[in-house]
């Protein structure tokens, strides 16, 4: 078996890279193309780009930026943000992007996921599920960049997304985003136990050992990291970085 994938999850805002904490206060990181060139050298498995304002501002995906990203990347790329039309997915794929990540519109119109999967194949459709932990430990799915509660249970919703044809689920713990305090293993375990498709753990990665916990204890098939791969040190100095293959193999050995 292949080693579980570990990938940077990079946030776009007005064409620039930013990083949030608990989905708030986006801080400027730099130019996405410069980051891509560094990740190319470090031979990362995959890149995820999410435009954090496209849906909120009712904008279409930033096709010009995506074209530049696709032309620079040596690895597979997934993109999410502002996706509401099959024609937009078609254009994204025509630029060389391999997967689309659908979040808000999937909750508003679940059948759109089915339409996209039928047209483009389940392997290219990722259902993104953002989750907050509520009082008494209850979890709730949020959309609109973490602004709108849906009342949906993440486990039931993940099952629905699988049934609609999503080939992968990206599960983000909003309360862990940018904190580097580790993934929400309880949330991961609940969702991965309920679905058969791969689940990408997101939100909270702070050290290489967190990937092992997400896979071995949470059941994740892959791990995404944000702050950990764009910041360095306690003062969060901007430094695009990524663990070496040897470091990843050392902690993930025995998980595959």
N, C-alpha and C positions, 0 to 999 in steps of 0.2 A: 504493500500500500504506500501511497505517497504521503509525505509529511503534511500535516494540516497547514493550510495557507495562512500566512500572516501578511497583512497589507496596510499601508497608510490610508487613512480616510481624511481627505483634504477638503476644506470648506472654501467655497467661492463666494465673493460678494463684490459686485461691480467689476468683475474680471481679476480681482486680486485674491490672494490667499489670506484667510483669517482663521482665528481659532476662538471658540466660545468656551464658557464655563457654565454648565447646566443650561445650555442653549441661549445664554445671555452674553452681553458685552463682548461682541466680536473684536478681537485685537488683531491688528495688521501683522502678517507674517512676511509677505513679500510677493514676488512674481511667480506664478505657477510654473512657468517654463523653466526657470532656474531650479526649482525644486525637482521637477521631472528629470532634469539632466543628472542631478545627484542620485536620485533613486534608480535611474538607468545604470549608473556605475555600481550601485550597491546590489543590483540584480534582484529587486523585490519581486514577489510573486504576481502582484496585481495592484492597481491603483483604483481608488474610489474617489470621485469628485462629486460633491453635493453643493448646488447653488442654494444658499440659505434664504435668499430673498425673492427668487423667481415666482414661487407660488404665492407668497404673501403680497407681492406687488402685482400679481396677475400678469406676469411677463412670460414669454416663451423662453425656452432654453437658449443660452448664449452660443449660438451656432459658430460664430467666428472664433470665439475662445476655444470651443470644443475642437474645431478644425486644427487649431494650433497645437492643442494638447495631443490630439491623435497623431499628428505628424511627428511629434517629438518622442512619444512613448515607445519603448522597446517591449513593453509588457502589456497584457490585457488591461483595458480600462472600462470601468462602469461609471455611468453618470446618472444623477438624479436631480430633480428640481424643475418645477413648472411643466411637467409632462401631463398633458390632457388629451392629446390627439394622436391617433395612429400615424398620421402624416409626420408628426414631429419625431416619433420613434424611428420611422423610416429614414428621415434625414439624418438623425443622430448616427444610425448604423452606417449610412452611406459615407459618413466622414471617417469611419474606421473605429468607432467606439463599439465594443463587443456586447455590453449589457446596459440595460436601463434599470434605474431604481425608482420605483413608484411608491409614493407615500400617501399624501393627502387625497389624491384623486382615487386611489385604490379603496380608501375608506368611504369616500362619497359615492363612488360608482364601482362596486366590486366587479361587475361584469366587464369593466374595461380591462381588467387583468386577464380575464378569459379571452377577450377579443385579441389582446396583444399576444398572448401565448399561442393562440391558434394561428395567428398570422406570421409570427416571427420565431416561434419555438420556445418551449418552456425554459430552455437553458439560458436564454437571453433576458429573462424577466425576473427581477428581484423585487420582492415585496418588502418595503421598509416599514418597520413597526417601532415607533417611539413610545416609550412607556414611563409613566411616573408611578412611584410608590405612594399610596394614599394612607390615610389613617387606618389603623388596625392591620397594616400589612397588605391591604388590597392593592392590586395593580390595575392601572387604567391606560388604555391607548390614547395618545394625543396626536393631533395633526396640526397643520399650519405652523410648522416650526416650533412645536411644543406649546402653542398658544391656546389650542382648543381641545377641551376634553370631549371624548366621544361617548363615554359610558361603556365602551367595549372592553371585554376581558381579553387580555393578550393571547391567552391560550386558545380560546374559542376563535378569536380573529385569525390567529396563525393557521389554524385548521381550515378556516374558510379560504384564506389566501392560497393554501396548498390545493384545495379543491378547485379553485378558480384557475389554476394552472401555473402559479408562480413556481419557478424551478429552484428558488433559493429565498431565504428570509434573512434580512438584516435586522437584528434585534438590538435596539439602543436603549440603555437605561439613562434617561434624561438626568436623573439625580447624580449620576456618576460622570457625566460628560465633562471632560477637562479637569477633573479632580485628581486623576492618577492614583486613586485609592483602590483600584481593582475592580473587576467586573462584578455585576450583580449575579452571583452564582445561583442563587435561589430562583431568580427570574429565568435564567438560562435553562436550568434544570426542568422547570415547569413546561417551557415551550418545546425544548428538544425532545422531551418524553412524549409529546403529543403529535409530532409531525415526523414525516419520513424524509423530507427534503433537507438539504444542508442548511444550517443556521450559522450566520456570521455574528459573533459576539462583538458588541461595540459599546463604548462608554466606560471609561475608568482605567484603561491600561496604563500602568506606571512603571512596570519592570517586566523583564523577560519572563519571569516565573509566573506572571499573571496569565500568560498564554496557556501554560500547562494546566493551570487550575480551570480555565474556561473550557478546555478540551476534556480533561480527565474527570472533573467534578461537575461541570456544567453541561457536558455533552455537545459542545460546539464543534462544528466541522471546520471553522475558520475563525480568525481573529482580526479585527480592525483596530488600529491605534491612531490617535490624533496628537494630543499634546506630547506624548512620549517621543514622537518622531519629528517634532518641529521645535521643541524647546530643550534646553539643557540647564540642569542645576536648579537650585531652590529659587533663584531669582528669575527663572523662566526666560533666560536669554534665548533669542531666536537662533536655532542651529538645526538645519535639516539633517537628520541622522536616521540610522536604521541598524538594528542588530545584525551581526555577521551571521552567515549561514551556520558556522560552528556554534555560535551562542544559541541559536534557535534549535539546532539539532540536540544540543546538550540538555535543554529543558523539555523538549518535545519527544525525546526518545522514549519509546514504550507507549506512546499515545496512538501509534499507527502501525 
